[in-house]
């Protein structure tokens, strides 16, 4: 592959230590082809609850953790997402992250891959795809 390396941000919806979704993304990082750099996002637990009042176009009042997330998204070519399934849905922390990206320009148009660590997870991947399609 010629040119600069392709960069992907891997985001696990799990906050649990030893989570299989995080391990799956770490494995994706390890087996990425030459010329593809995958970085695991580690700021999920630090994101505040989504508040549209803080999501202004001028960026004033944007929480630093959200500004960091958006800068990371802006700096990559694609995104890998993996979420556990809780109560037939995606993890709330991941939905919160996506809510912070809905009104931003950094995420729009990026290729996204949805990975699933559990063969029993049916609703979370479907819900995640629905949210991504809406975004």
GIZIHU-V634768 format. One record per backbone hydrogen bond with DSSP energy under -0.5 kcal/mol. NH is the residue of the N-H (numbers start at 0). CO is the residue of the C=O. Records with the same first field share a line. If there is no record, write none. Layout:
# GIZIHU-V634768
NH=CO / CO
This chain:
# GIZIHU-V634768
5=34
7=36
8=77
9=7 / 38
10=8 / 79
11=9
12=81
18=15
22=18
23=19
24=20
25=21
26=22
27=23
28=24
29=25
30=26
31=27 / 28
35=32
36=5
37=35
38=7 / 36
40=9 / 38
45=42
46=43
53=50
54=50 / 51
55=53
58=55
61=58
65=62
66=62
67=63
68=64
69=65
70=66
71=67
72=68
73=69
74=70
75=72
76=6
77=6
78=110
79=8
80=112
81=10
82=114
85=83 / 88
88=85
90=83
93=90
94=90
95=91
96=92
97=93
98=94
99=95
100=96 / 97
101=97
102=98
103=100
109=106
110=76
112=78
114=80 / 112
120=117
121=119
125=121
126=122
127=123
128=124
129=125
130=126
131=127
132=128
133=129
134=130
